[in-house]
Amino acid sequence: MAFYSTNDRTNIVDLKEAVLNAFPKDKGLYLPEHIPHLDKAFITNLEYYSFPEIGFIVANALTGQAIPESDLYQIVESAINFPAPLIQLNESLSILELFHGPTMAFKDFGARFMAKLMAHFLKSESRETTILVATSGDTGGAVAAGFYDVPGINVIILYPSGKVSPLQEKQLTSWGKNITAIEVSGVFDDCQALVKEAFIDNDLSQRFSFSSANSINIARLIPQSFYYFEAYKQIENKSKPVIFSVPSGNYGNLTAGVLAHKLGLPIYKFIAASNTNNVVPEYLESGNFLARPSIETMSNAMDVGNPSNFARLQNIYASGSGSTWNNIKKNLVGYSYGDLETLEAINEVYKKYNYIIDPHGAVGYLAANDYCKLFPDSKVVVFETAHPGKFDQAFEKLKISFDLPSKLKAFENKKKQSLNCTSNYSDFKDLLLSF
Ligand SMILES: *Cc1c(COP(=O)(O)O)cnc(C)c1O
């Protein structure tokens, strides 16, 4: 499979290059050139396939057989070694729990698959690769866990000081060995901007062979398509339109769903569920995309003011007749909510369904609920993108208590180790050159 850059259709690379060098000099993002339609029989018989089998078939289609099948199966099977159960709330609403991986956020899917894929590509090479990654909270921990102790790969994580939860901070700073955390005095968008600038810096590229582990890397999106199929498999009455409500920040998760849709999964619509950082819902409403600095909210992993994957969405929907905006609007609906509504939703889900949802999932729930008021004859799947235990402050406010799972407890007593940096690019560059 060839991959093209969203900024230049003639800039074509193979999978290895797209994964190891995720950010082309033209500043576009890679997408598969041709997305095949999967066999209809596969879609109608999904219940006969295990989650890793589904993952293998989807990955094989999206990578165009770039990896020997037995290797790819092993990558999928070892990366996706935890389930994604669907919990039904009522006739129209259900929740897909995406937090059963080691760091208890859905980012484990992307990070684990990417780590194994990169290790596969670097097996035969002597060069060391440095992964630069900006995190709004969950990516850092998942990437650290995925790459910890992987030979030949160093990881540098940038996170906004004071803007991630205490537990998230431990999950990304307490590793040591090949994992380094940098605490940036700024917001997530500053971290993302520093990373993007470093990728195209010629001085740095003489010292480092950089790669990205953010959702600008297509290797993150491929495994995120798997669980759309896995969710669809578990829906009981498929005669109603199936809608996914995706709590969104950088829009990697939603874009992965669009890839699943292109592969032939009958998804009726996607709900772009956002917090007050609502540039995409606003675009869907007005046709204007206005990136702006992110605002701090309770669902901090969605505090993104300039979502990277918007470029991919634009590109995918630009092909076909009609304007890009009209095409996107056929598949996507947008909703956004503030922290107060999010808290109320957590409370409502607890009282009504005895289910504890985290602030990100709660935004997805609010959007799904509002959608169902208009279209009650739907099957809406809300993605629960992280375990509530990662965001205990919200639950303290609501006086909802629960035991922290042992996977999370293990981080509480670990020691934070991080370097400090301003959001100024030359400071960041000096810091990297001092390594
Ligand atoms: C990263 C993250 C999101 C946003 O996902 P995107 O792919 O960036 O849109 C939502 N919820 C949680 C818990 C996350 O960690």
PDBQT file of the ligand as one rigid body, heavy atoms in Angstrom, charges set to zero:
ROOT
HETATM    1  C1  LIG A 501      -6.962  11.249  23.553  1.00  0.00    +0.000 C 
HETATM    2  C2  LIG A 501      -8.253  11.112  24.220  1.00  0.00    +0.000 A 
HETATM    3  C3  LIG A 501      -9.428  11.557  23.615  1.00  0.00    +0.000 A 
HETATM    4  C4  LIG A 501      -9.434  12.247  22.277  1.00  0.00    +0.000 C 
HETATM    5  O1  LIG A 501      -9.103  11.371  21.223  1.00  0.00    +0.000 OA
HETATM    6  P1  LIG A 501      -8.644  11.970  19.800  1.00  0.00    +0.000 P 
HETATM    7  O2  LIG A 501      -8.282  10.781  18.988  1.00  0.00    +0.000 OA
HETATM    8  O3  LIG A 501      -7.486  12.860  20.065  1.00  0.00    +0.000 OA
HETATM    9  O4  LIG A 501      -9.797  12.718  19.257  1.00  0.00    +0.000 OA
HETATM   10  C5  LIG A 501     -10.631  11.353  24.272  1.00  0.00    +0.000 A 
HETATM   11  N1  LIG A 501     -10.668  10.766  25.489  1.00  0.00    +0.000 NA
HETATM   12  C6  LIG A 501      -9.552  10.343  26.111  1.00  0.00    +0.000 A 
HETATM   13  C7  LIG A 501      -9.666   9.734  27.453  1.00  0.00    +0.000 C 
HETATM   14  C8  LIG A 501      -8.308  10.491  25.503  1.00  0.00    +0.000 A 
HETATM   15  O5  LIG A 501      -7.222  10.064  26.124  1.00  0.00    +0.000 OA
ENDROOT
TORSDOF 0
